[in-house]
Amino acid sequence: MSIKRYCLVPARWTLEDYSRHTCDDHSHSHLSKSQVYELEVLSLIEWLRRPEHRKEKGVLKQIKTISHRGLSCRVGGELVSALCDYSRRGIAEVMLANINQRREEQSVMSSAL
C-alpha cells in the first residue's frame, strides 16, 4: 500500500483555506506519489505547496476535471483492450463503428436545430 502524503484540495481553495482544515476532517482527499505523477502528466492538478523535505506534505489543487459519465467512460478501457487483442478485434471494430455512428447522428441532429 502506498503512502498518501499529498493533500488534494478543492479548486477554489488557497493555502489559507487549507490551513483552516485538518487531514482528519474529511474536507479534502489524499494522493500517493504515483497518483500525483499521473495527474501532473495530464495537467489536471496544480501545486499550492511543493514539499521541500521528504516528510513534509505537499498540497495540490484540482484545476481540471474529467467526466466520469458517458459511453466512452463505461466501455472505453475494455474497447481499447479488445482493439489490441487480435481474437477480439472484430467485435471491437463493430462497437467502435457503432459509437462513431452515434456521434455523427448527434452532430447532424444538433446542426439541424
Phi, psi and omega in degrees: 000131182275153181279129179258089184247016177248125181273128176252111185258161178301154185301329184277352183284150170247178176296328177296317177297317180300321183293342179273003182235164174242165179288347180265355184269005177062028180273344180209172181251178183228146183234154173273171179299319180292324177294319177299315180301313181299316181290327177293317179300323180275001182055044181259350182228163178222139180284132168264324176208115176278140178290133178270333180240156184302323184270355180280143179279140173267151179236126181233156172233149181281129180248343177220152176238155177246134179293135178251028179234170176096167184298319183295326179285329181283323185238356186304311181298315179293323179296315178299316179299317181292323178296332180274348183256113185305322183289339180246004186297324182301308180293326179294321178294321176296316179298315179296319177299320179296317179297315180296322179296320177299318179298316180296318179296318180294321181288326177294318180294318182289327178285338177287337181280000000 
